[in-house]
């Protein structure tokens, strides 16, 4: 069997020795392969360094999958998938009608491949040529490790990362009966997921635990949920005893799902929705002197690359200044950032600046990330993208 080989620079070897699994194109000295192929990695003295998946177009030329000398085989990949499944079992996230991320790409040694499960329907997202090649194998291995096949499998490979790999977007049902939506049942909450039209793979699974934590501050309070999408922060708050909640979002279809979800959970009489530009609406409500016991702001990523960080920080600073002005004394602001390029420490500094601008004494009660089905790999800091801060405001 012919083995394609990639030789990397000394700087690239230091990068690998430090544990980071990405080799950039400018650290490739020689060699290559077809996009998505496994390649043997060698240093400039021809010593083996492991194996990775090759990309001919991306700035990330190789994604390392193992430092072992032996070529990965089916059993190697099965153990990778089995390890991911065990993490979900330990976290109690595999109830049949629940939702979770089954595979979390590079963080779990399956570069570029995400699989989310919504009540038995799997939604796959591939961002690399290597993930495209592994798609069918991973579906097979997941079924084996879970002990059951999915009801249906939908591929929604539409991310911008595919363009960097020279890949076309792809949306198609791979198995099962096509459907528009599915009902997910978390403990104490049922909600609808728009499989084809929803954001990401249909929903934001990474905020599940943070919604539950925010709801602990909701009893007897009025709540604003800005950038609410389909309203699950607000619904969790209402189910925990909030007096009323307002969802603000630019998407009318998402707000319609929020209303349907409120009816499904018996809290529609206490939920209001408004289609609005959230930044402007928060400013206007603050100017009117509104006060709420719990304010939630969960915006989309403001910085998708390093060049956008400065503008993103200005945006977060102004957004949180307005949000802090709306929090009643003794109330809580739950505020999130999913911009990896704005680090947790810099996000806290921006919140400090926002509090100073708002003239509010503000205490950090907690700082959380994503739940266990979105693991953070310490040697891959890019996987620590989500920050959710809980601020007590006086």
N, C-alpha and C positions, 0 to 999 in steps of 0.2 A: 504493500500500500504506500503510495507516494504521500509524503508529509510536507506541507508547505511550512516554511520557516521565516520568521521575522527576527532580525537582529536589531537590538536597541542600543541607544547610547548609554554612557555611564550615568548621565543624569537620569535617564529613564530607569535604569537599574536601581538607582537610589530611591526613586519614586516607588518602585515595586517593593524594595526592601522595607520601606516605611509602611507598607500595607495597602496603599491606595491602588485600586484595581484598574485605573485608566492609564493608558499610554497614549500620549499625544503624537500627532503626525510628525512634528519636528524632532521627536526622539526615536524615530525609526531610521536606522542606518541603511538597512537593505532588506529585501524580501517583500513578500506580499502574497495575496491569494484572491480568490473570488470573494465578493462581498458576502459576509456572514459565515465564512468557513472557519473552522478551528485551525489555528496555527501554533506551531511549536515556537517558543520564545527562547532566544539565545542572547548572551551578552557579547561584547566586542572581542572576547577571548574564546568564543564558541562554547561557552558553558551553558547548560540548560537552566532556564528560569521558570518554566511552567508552560501553561497553555492559555490561549485567549481566542476570542472571536474577533475576526478582522473586519474592518470597514475601509473601503477605498475612498470614500467621499467625505466622511465626517472628520472634524478636527480631532475627535477621539478615534485614533486609528485601531487600537486594540483594547478590548475589555477583558481583563484577566479573569479566568474562572478557577484556576488552581495553580499552586506553585509546585505540585508533584510532577515527576517526570513522566508518569504513565498517562497516555492519552485518555481523556474522559470517554467513558462508554455509557451504555444505557443504565447500568447499575449506579454509576456516579450521579447521573441526573436524577435517578429515582430517589437516592438518598437526599439530594438537595430539596426535592419536592416534599419528601416525607418529613424533613426537618421543619419546613414551613408549616405543614399541617399540624405537627406536634405543638408548635407555638400557639396556634389558634385553639387547639384542644385545651391546653393549659389555661388560656385566657377565657375559655367558655364562650367562644364566638361561633360555634358550628351548629347551633340549633337549626332545624330544617327550614323554617320560614324566616329566619333572621338574615342579616346582610353582613358581609365582611370582605376584606381584601384577602384573597387566598394566597396570592403570590405578589411580592412587592419588588420585582425587578432586580436592579443591581444590588440593593440592600441584602438580598437573599441569594446572591450568586447566580441569578438568572437574568443576565443583562438585557435591559430594554423591554422586558416582558412583564406586564401587569395583568392579573386576573382578579376581577371582582365578582362576588356572588350575591345575587339578589333573590332570596327565596327559591333557590334551586336553579335559577338562570345564571349562567356564567357570561360575563362580558369581558372579552380579551382586548387588550390594547398593546400593540407592538410598535416600538419606536426605532428598531434597528433591523438591519438585514439578518443578523444572527437570530434575533427573536422570531423573524418571519420563518426561518428555516426550522426552528424548534417548536413551532406552534402545535402541530399535530401530536408530536411526542409528548409535550407537556399536558395536553388535554388527556391523553391516554394515561399518563403517570398520575395525574391528579385524581382521575376516576379510580385508579387502583388504590391509591393511598387513602382516599376518603371512603372507599368501599361502596361507592354508588356513582352512577353516571348522572350528569346534569339533565334537567328537563329540556334545556335548549342551550346553545352556545351562539352568542352574537359577537362578531368582531367589530370593534369601533377603533380602528387605527387611523386617527385623524390628526394626531398631534403635530406641532411644528417640528418636533425632533425628526420626523420622517423626511422632511425636506432636506435637512442637513445630511441625511444618509443617501439622498438621491432617490427616495422611495415615494411612490404615489400614495395618497390617502386611500383607505379601503374600509368599506362598511358592508358587511354581509352576514347573513345567518349561516352558520356552519353546520348546525344540527338542530333538530327539533322543529316545533311549529312556531313561526314568527308571531310576535305579539307586540303591541304598542307599549304596554305598561305592566307592572307587576306590583302586588301589595306585599310589603315587608312588615314583619312583626318583631320589633325589638321588645324587650321586657317593658310592659306598660305603655307602649306606643306602637301604633300601626300607621304606615304612610305609603303613598303611591310613588313609584319611581318611573319616570319617563325614560324607557330604555333607549329609544332612538333619538329623542330630542333633548334629553337632559344634559347638563354639563358633565364634562369628564366622561366617565362610563355610565352616567345617568344620575349620579348623586355624589355628595361630599361625605364619604365614609370617615374621613380623618377627623371630623369634629364630634364624633359620637360621644366620647367621654366628656368632652368640654361642655356639650349641651347639658349633660346630666349634672355636672358641677355647677354651671351657671344657675340651673334651676333651684339649687339649694338656697339661693339668695332671693328667690322670687315671691315667697309666701306673703300675701297681703300687699304686694307692690304693684304699681303700674310699670309696664315694660315697653321699651322701644327696641325692636330688632331691625337694625339697619343692614342693608345688603342681605336681606333675609332669605333670598332664593325661595325654597318651598316651605319656609317658616318653622323649621324644626326646633330652633332655639326658642322661639316664642311658644310653640306647642308644649315643649318640655316645661317651660315656665308656668304656663296655664295649668298643666296637669299637676304641678307642684303647689298650686294655690295662689298664683298671681291673680289680682283683681281684674286686670285687663291687659291686653298686649296689642301693639301696633307693629305690623310688618311693613317695611319700606323696601322697595326694589324697583328696578327699571323694567323688569320682565313681567308682563301681564300674564303669560302662561304659567310662570312660576307662582305668582300670587293666586291664580285660580287653583293650582294644586294645594297651596297653603290653606285656602278656604275649604277645599274638599277634605283635606287632612284634618282640619279642625272639626268638621262635621263628623268624620269617621271616629274621632276620639271624644266627642261629646263636649267640646269647648267652643263651638262656633259663636255662641252668644257673647263671648268675651274677647273675640278676636276681630280686629279691624285691619284691613289691608289698604295700602295706598301706592299707586305707581308713581315714582318720583325719582328725581336726581338726589341721591342720599346726601351728598355733601351740601347742596343748597338747602335741602329740607331741614337738615340738622341745624344749620346756621339760622334759618328763619325761626325755627321753634325755640332755639336758645335766645334769640332776640326778643321773643314774646314772653320770655321768663318761664317757660315750661320746666317742670321738675319731675323726675321719675326715679323710682327706687332701684331699678335695674336697667341699664343701657347696654346694648350689645352691638358691637360693630365688627363685622367679619367680611372685609372687602376682598375683591380679587387681588391677585399679585400686582403690586405697583412697580416692581423691578424684576424684569425677566433676564437681565444681564447686568454686568458690573457698571456699564456706562449709564444705566438708568438709576443707580443707587441714590445719587444726590437729589434728583427730582422726586424719587419715591419717599425719601426721608422728609422732604417738604410736605408731600401729600399726607403722610402719616401724622406729622406734627400738627397740621391744620385740622385734619379729621378728628384727632383725639382731643384737641383743644375744644372743638365744638361739642364733642360728645361729653367731655368732662363738665362743661357748662350746664348740661341737661341733667346731671345726676344730683338728686336731692342729698342734703347733708346726711351722712351715714349710709348712703346708698353705694352701689357697686357698678363699676364699669368693667365689662368683659370685652376685651379688645384683642383682635388677632391680626397676624401677618403671616401670609404663606409665601413671602418673597425670600428664597434662600439667601440671596445676595445681601439682604439686610439681616445681619447676624442677631442672635438673641440679645447680646450685650448692647449692640447698637440700638436695637428696638427699645430696650429699657431706657437708654439715654434719650431717645426721641420722646418717650412717654414722660420722662422727667421734664423735658423742655416744654411739652404740652401742658403739663400741670402748672408750671411756672407762668406760662402765657395765660392760662385760664384763671390764675389766682386761687387755685384750690390746693389745700393740704391733702396729699394723696399718699396712701400706703399700699405697697405691693403685698397682697395677701398670698398670691400663688402665681407661678409661671409653669404652664403645662405645654406639652407638645401633642403628638398624635398618639393614638392607642396602639396596643401591641401588634395589630395586624398591619401597621405602617412602621416597621422597625427602623431604628436609627443605627446604622453601622458606624462605629466610632472612627474607623479608618477612611470612611467616605462621608465627610461632613456635609456634602450636598444632600444627604438623606435627612438631615435635621433642618427641615425647611419651615415647619409650622411652629409658631409661637402664639400662645394664648395667655394673656395676662389678666389677672383679676385684681382690680384696684379699688380699695375702699376710699371713699371721697368725703372730705369734710369741708 
